[in-house]
């Protein structure tokens, strides 16, 4: 284990211990999440996609500033796992115009390889392991308009995976754009830089989400365009459509 791996583990443990001290008197807990079905599974780094219909489950359970947020993604064809991310996130600065969130996670990515065994070909599901950390500062210009930077650093531990990856975005978020019928539109355009070992590239991506007040379902779409680069597995243009069901519950513990 190198110094970068050790740094991410220490960072994760620090979030947990610090949050327990700060939030021990906070009695409000939450459990929220979403169930998503899409025609094309798109990764956290949008230039990578499954290329097939997928379902993914985003969950968040926490108390105060600390939350545990699994991100579980599966191919609809055969129900095979695609990626499993187990996020721990901490709101370093939770309120005000400037906000900062930090997080870390272990991740497991799955690929199917066709191998020759005893003269016959067979499909083998191979697990690839990663460890990552993130920083997400955001500045709110108004209540519904914000700009920010997102940085993700990850380490790969297996053969044929990038050893070190850097993912940096410059993003904006425009929410609660009013449309007829109590429909709300949210736009999140961003440009980003991706570096994996000695390869890198620049990209543009944008997401649009349509939702309705007090209605749990939403429809969204993501597009991603390669501007330049030589990242292996990167696609020139990626898009999808997603149907999302969201839920949110708060729990108060009485003393």
C-alpha positions in Angstrom: 0.0 0.0 0.0 1.5 3.3 -1.1 1.3 6.7 0.5 -1.8 7.8 -1.6 -3.8 4.7 -0.4 -2.8 5.4 3.2 -3.8 9.1 2.8 -7.3 8.2 1.6 -7.9 5.7 4.4 -6.8 8.2 7.0 -9.0 10.8 5.4 -12.0 8.5 5.6 -11.4 7.6 9.2 -10.9 11.3 10.0 -14.3 12.2 8.5 -16.0 9.5 10.6 -14.4 10.4 13.9 -14.8 14.1 13.5 -18.4 13.8 12.5 -19.2 11.7 15.5 -17.8 14.3 17.8 -19.6 17.2 16.2 -22.9 15.6 15.5 -23.4 13.5 18.6 -26.1 15.9 19.9 -28.0 16.0 16.7 -31.1 13.9 16.9 -32.3 14.1 13.3 -31.4 11.2 11.0 -32.2 10.8 7.3 -32.7 8.0 4.9 -33.1 8.9 1.2 -32.4 7.6 -2.2 -33.5 7.0 -5.7 -34.2 4.1 -8.1 -33.1 4.8 -11.6 -33.7 2.9 -14.9 -31.9 4.0 -18.1 -31.4 3.0 -21.6 -27.6 3.5 -21.3 -25.7 3.3 -18.0 -23.3 6.3 -17.7 -20.5 6.3 -15.2 -19.6 8.9 -12.6 -17.0 10.0 -15.2 -19.5 10.5 -18.1 -17.2 9.6 -20.9 -17.5 5.9 -19.8 -20.7 4.1 -20.3 -22.1 0.6 -20.1 -23.6 0.8 -23.6 -26.6 -1.2 -22.3 -29.8 -0.6 -20.3 -29.0 -0.4 -16.6 -30.6 0.1 -13.2 -28.9 1.9 -10.3 -29.7 2.6 -6.7 -28.4 5.7 -5.0 -28.9 5.6 -1.2 -28.0 8.0 1.6 -28.3 7.3 5.3 -26.8 9.7 7.9 -27.0 11.9 10.8 -25.9 15.5 10.9 -23.1 16.2 8.5 -21.9 12.6 8.0 -23.7 10.3 5.5 -23.1 6.8 4.1 -24.1 6.8 0.4 -23.9 3.5 -1.5 -24.1 3.8 -5.3 -25.1 0.4 -6.7 -25.3 -0.1 -10.5 -26.4 -3.2 -12.4 -26.9 -4.1 -16.1 -30.5 -5.0 -16.8 -29.4 -7.8 -19.1 -28.9 -10.7 -16.7 -28.8 -8.5 -13.6 -25.0 -8.5 -13.6 -23.3 -5.9 -11.3 -21.6 -3.1 -13.2 -20.1 -1.0 -10.3 -20.5 -0.7 -6.6 -19.3 2.4 -4.8 -19.6 2.8 -1.0 -19.3 6.5 -0.3 -18.7 8.2 3.0 -19.4 12.0 2.7 -19.0 14.8 5.2 -20.3 18.3 4.8 -17.3 20.4 5.9 -19.2 23.7 5.4 -22.9 22.8 5.1 -24.6 26.3 4.9 -24.1 29.7 3.5 -23.1 30.9 0.0 -19.9 28.8 0.0 -20.3 25.1 0.8 -17.8 22.3 0.9 -18.3 18.5 0.9 -15.5 15.9 1.2 -15.8 12.2 0.7 -14.0 8.9 0.1 -15.0 5.4 -1.0 -13.9 1.9 -1.9 -15.2 0.9 -5.3 -15.7 -2.3 -7.3 -16.0 -2.3 -11.0 -17.0 -5.4 -12.9 -16.2 -6.6 -16.5 -17.1 -9.7 -18.3 -14.3 -11.4 -20.2 -14.6 -14.5 -22.5 -11.9 -17.0 -21.6 -10.9 -20.4 -23.0 -11.2 -23.1 -20.4 -10.5 -26.7 -21.3 -11.2 -26.0 -25.0 -14.5 -24.2 -24.4 -15.1 -20.5 -24.1 -16.9 -19.2 -21.0 -17.8 -15.8 -19.7 -16.0 -14.8 -16.5 -17.0 -11.8 -14.3 -13.8 -10.0 -13.2 -13.8 -7.5 -10.3 -11.5 -4.4 -10.4 -10.9 -2.6 -7.1 -10.4 1.1 -6.6 -10.1 3.6 -3.7 -11.0 7.2 -4.2 -11.5 10.6 -2.5 -13.3 13.7 -3.5 -13.6 17.4 -2.8 -16.6 19.4 -3.9 -16.6 23.2 -3.2 -19.7 25.2 -4.4 -20.6 28.8 -4.4 -24.3 29.8 -4.5 -24.9 33.0 -6.6 -28.6 32.8 -5.8 -30.7 30.2 -4.1 -31.2 28.3 -7.4 -27.9 29.1 -9.2 -24.5 27.8 -8.1 -21.0 27.2 -9.6 -18.4 24.9 -8.4 -15.4 22.6 -8.8 -15.4 18.9 -8.3 -12.2 16.9 -7.9 -12.0 13.1 -7.7 -8.7 11.1 -7.2 -8.7 7.4 -7.5 -6.2 4.5 -7.2 -6.6 1.2 -9.1 -5.2 -1.9 -7.6 -5.6 -4.5 -10.3 -3.9 -5.3 -13.6 -5.3 -3.6 -16.7 -6.8 -0.8 -14.7 -5.5 2.8 -14.5 -3.2 3.2 -11.5 -3.9 6.9 -10.8 -6.9 8.9 -12.1 -7.6 12.6 -11.7 -11.1 13.9 -12.6 -11.6 17.7 -12.3 -14.8 19.5 -13.3 -15.9 23.1 -13.6 -19.6 23.0 -13.2 -22.8 25.0 -12.8 -26.2 24.2 -11.5 -29.4 26.0 -12.4 -32.5 24.6 -10.6 -36.2 25.3 -10.2 -36.7 26.7 -13.7 -40.5 27.0 -13.7 -42.5 25.4 -16.6 -46.2 25.0 -17.1 -48.0 22.4 -14.9 -45.8 22.7 -11.8 -42.9 21.2 -13.8 -39.4 22.2 -12.8 -36.3 22.0 -15.0 -32.8 21.6 -13.7 -29.7 22.1 -15.9 -26.1 21.1 -14.9 -23.6 21.9 -17.6 -19.9 21.3 -17.0 -16.5 20.9 -18.6 -14.0 18.5 -17.2 -10.4 17.2 -17.5 -9.6 13.5 -17.0 -6.1 12.1 -16.6 -5.4 8.4 -16.2 -1.8 7.6 -15.8 -0.1 9.1 -18.9 -3.3 9.6 -20.9 -5.7 12.6 -20.6 -8.6 14.4 -22.2 -11.0 17.3 -22.1 -14.8 16.9 -22.3 -18.2 18.7 -22.1 -21.2 17.2 -20.4 -24.6 18.4 -19.4 -27.6 16.9 -17.7 -31.3 18.1 -17.8 -33.9 16.9 -15.3 -37.7 17.4 -15.4 -39.6 16.9 -12.2 -43.0 17.9 -10.7 -43.7 19.4 -7.3 -44.8 16.7 -4.8 -44.4 13.9 -7.4 -41.7 11.2 -6.8 -40.9 10.5 -10.5 -38.5 12.5 -12.7 -37.1 12.2 -16.2 -33.5 13.2 -17.0 -31.0 13.0 -19.8 -27.2 13.2 -20.0 -25.0 14.1 -23.0 -21.3 13.9 -23.1 -18.9 15.0 -25.8 -15.2 14.4 -26.2 -13.3 17.7 -27.0 -9.9 16.2 -27.2 -7.8 13.4 -25.6 -6.5 9.8 -25.8 -8.2 8.1 -22.9 -8.7 4.4 -23.5 -12.3 3.4 -23.6 -13.5 7.0 -24.0 -16.3 7.5 -26.4 -16.8 10.5 -28.7 -20.4 11.0 -27.8 -22.6 9.5 -25.1 -26.2 10.1 -24.1 -29.0 8.5 -22.2 -32.5 8.9 -20.9 -33.4 8.0 -17.3 -36.5 7.5 -15.3 -36.0 8.1 -11.5 -38.1 7.4 -8.5 -36.9 9.3 -5.4 -37.8 9.1 -1.7 -36.7 11.0 1.4 -37.4 10.3 5.1 -36.3 12.1 8.3 -36.3 10.5 11.7 -36.2 12.3 15.1 -34.9 10.5 18.1 -36.6 11.7 21.3 -34.5 11.8 24.5 
